[in-house]
């Protein structure tokens, strides 16, 4: 999980789907869907950690937009930003 720091989507909580060089591809299941993730500079996102200080990661099989929205909402209560 990450929080966008810059751009029109600043402040949103999203999931990093993949990484390439200095860029990450993020989705939130609503504005940026899993099928068309947003390419964002790595410097413009901050990883969100859980209670133990480790980054929160998604570990599942199929990722749909509906599931992603619900998962992000559920995880939002467990984060330290």
PyMOL commands that set and color helices and strands:
alter all, ss='L'
color gray80, all
select helices_A, chain A and resi 34-36+42-44+65-76
alter helices_A, ss='H'
color red, helices_A
select strands_A, chain A and resi 2-4+13-20+23-27+38-41+45-47
alter strands_A, ss='S'
color yellow, strands_A
deselect
rebuild
show_as cartoon
